Amino acid sequence: MSERTKTRKPSKQPTSPSTTTTDKTLIPKMPPPKKSLLRPTLFAASLALLALYAFFTTTSLFPSDPINPSPPSDRPPKPKIYVYDLPRRFTHGVIDSYLSARGGTAAAAKYPGHQHSAEWWLFADLNRSDGRGDSPVEVVGDPESADLFYVPFFSSLSLVVNPIRPVGVVAAAGGGYSDEAMQEELIEWLEGQEYWRRNGGRDHVFIAQDPNALYKVVDRVKNAVLLVSDFGRLRPSQASLVKDVILPYSHRINPFKGPVGVEKRESLLFFMGNRYRKEGGKIRDTLFQILEDEEDVVVKHGAQSRESRRMATQGMHSSKFCLHPAGDTPSACRLFDAIVSLCIPVIVSDYIELPFEDVVYYRKVAIFVDTDNAVKPGYLTSLLRKISDESILQYQQELKVVRRYFEYEDPNGTVNEIWRQVSSKLPLIKLMINREKRLVQRDLPDSDCSCICSNHNRTLSAKLQ
């Protein structure tokens, strides 16, 4: 008898008391198996449990009143942030010193607009008097209730208080303003604060947007959340994508207000900036040599000035693509000027870090070209000329969607996105604080696993698909 025949069950009662018919083969009738009372009971109990589970999960996922879903109290609470009331010399005093060094007066003190003005936008946001219903963080006046502590030192402005003097011009007597001294004074003040000492500064937030801001004391604040524009001058032991936040520079030119389109964008590629840079920016001079004689390509050497910004605005608003080569550091404000101009960025910067990359998919708004290919004569322009008008319009549409993330003046723009990013660091901050409180003091020859740093190994950017 085959195994298939032995295990097959009859679909109805046999017509004969001694035989049954299966596949037209007569076989003896097997005696019926003894019924088990346990199996049906377990089966019924399982069905009942499944029904109860389905009922409760369904009612929780799909409430009976869809107009009024779960109340706000069920949402995760906003992180509470305490803003240090620093001595005036670290905030508005820096503005006074900056203006005074340029012949201005303290009475007209106003933060000067420049590419590192994020420190002013964040300070103003945390001190605004209206409600904060749209903000990802809640400002509190009691430090005992705070999750995070913001240190509002204008570190980038402090760095450039003293204007760069022409060669041969001697500084005025009296020494003047010292950024290094200000950094040291800030740390001394913080080390006198109970909440800084409590957790070694891990729950503190500093902004250091200029690549050289806080350079003298960065090793003493490296446990904190650092708000930076890139990691170009920071060591892996000082900064990390895990604990820190990448900020966009403030754009220096006016946003493009017109519709998407290619008709009025007569230039293929535009770049205006300093041709000669040190370190990673040496590629600029090479690109100038390759591109300056190309048809439909505009590359100009220009320093920061009102006239340069006017020319850059006109050039970006009338070009399809805008070149963003590395400078002294991997990033610069030119990238964000291009984004608000709806001029598709062409990024030639192998080590660049980009802000808000968890919500902005940059491959939809920019073209990445690795350095080795970019310096091949004819490579860049040949690549860009192959991109159809339809694809250019798609890039522009995406730029129009995401550019609010790069506009500090937008109430739902950059500032809120920065606080969202800072808020996302809180679970890790609490983990590290709790972990350190139970660890035994020890000396390690290598970095502790608690310092998870960004990958600084060179990875060639993916080519355009």
Buried (B, 14 or more C-beta within 10 A) or exposed (E): EEEEEEEEEEEEEEEEEEEBEBEEEEBEEEEEEEEEEEEEEEEEEEEEEEEEEEEEEEEEEEEEEEEEEEEEEEEEEBBBBBBBEBEEBBBBBBBBBBBBBEEBEEEEBEBBEBBBBBBBBBBBBBEEEEEBEEBBBBBBEEBEEBBBBBBBBBBBBBBBBBEEEEEEEEEEEEEEBEBEEBBBBBBEBBEEBEBBEEBEBBBBBBBBBBBBBBBBBBEBBBBBBBBBBBBBBBEBEBBBBEBBBBBBBBBBBBBBEEEBEEEEBEBBBBBBBBBEBEEBBEBBBEBBEBBBEBEBBBBBBBEEEEEBBEBBBEBBBBBBBBBBBBBBBBBBBBBBBBBBBBBBBBBBBBBBBBBBEEEBEBEEBBBBBBBEBBBEEEBBBEBBEEBEEEEBEBBBEBBBEBBBBBBBEBEEBBBBBBBBBBBEBBEBBBEBBEEBEEEEEEEEEEEEEBBEBBEEEEEEBEEBE
